[in-house]
């Protein structure tokens, strides 16, 4: 009995689905714009964004300048977003913002447009063009809608993307530092990269790491420098150590940093001894 009822239920569900698909295909092919609009909105409300967006694609141009145009354009863009088509949702939300700047949906459209680019942001090691776009959109939203319900989420996303860009910057600087083991002049580029990072990103979570690796680069460069440059570079490396200790006295890199500092001081003591003997 149970199996019979289950079979009947499955048959009914399949029949309903078949009728629904048949009706959708019929509306998709006909020229009645109102019928397409009604079904598109019905599918959108039911969460069937994949089929809804195909209908919105067909009717959106027909509603430009009409009272329903605002509603159609928002649902059109949001259907792309809900489907995960973030390039298209970003583009369509931009069109919506330009076309309906006074819409009640303008805040949500601005947020979802920015979030579309956020979703396109790749991992830190890849090109960050989309990340830059997302940050610009998010910052514009944050500046314009500080009272929005989406404000905190926008801030969280902006911080995440900023950290991602910082990660890329410091990894590039660390790569210079690593290459400097085999090509000493590259250490000068590493030191410059760490200096720029520390200056440009005062609140970064990677600031402590940048300060430590600057010590490492500066120490290696100093120890392998010619006599006419060695003392000055040793003093520069020691100043890097003092800066790290000033800002991060309990740094996770303390043991290695202390070892570098001890080596630097031993080297510098030779110059002090030479000065006294004169």
Secondary structure, 3 states (H helix, E strand, C coil): CHHHHHHHHHHHHHHHHHHHHHHHHHHHHCCCHHHHHHHHHHHHHCCCHHHHHHHHHHHHHHHCCCCCHHHHHHHHHHHHHHHCCHHHHHHHHHHHHHHCCCCCCHHHHHHHHHHHHHHHCCCCCCCCHHHHHHHHHHHHHHHHCCCCCCHHHHHHHHHHHHHHHHHHHHHHHHHHHHHCCCCCCHHHHHHHHHHHHHHHCCCCCCHHHHHHHHHHHHHHHHHCCCHHHHHHHHHHHHHHHHHHHHHCCCCCCHHHHHHHHHHHHHHHHHHHHHHHHC
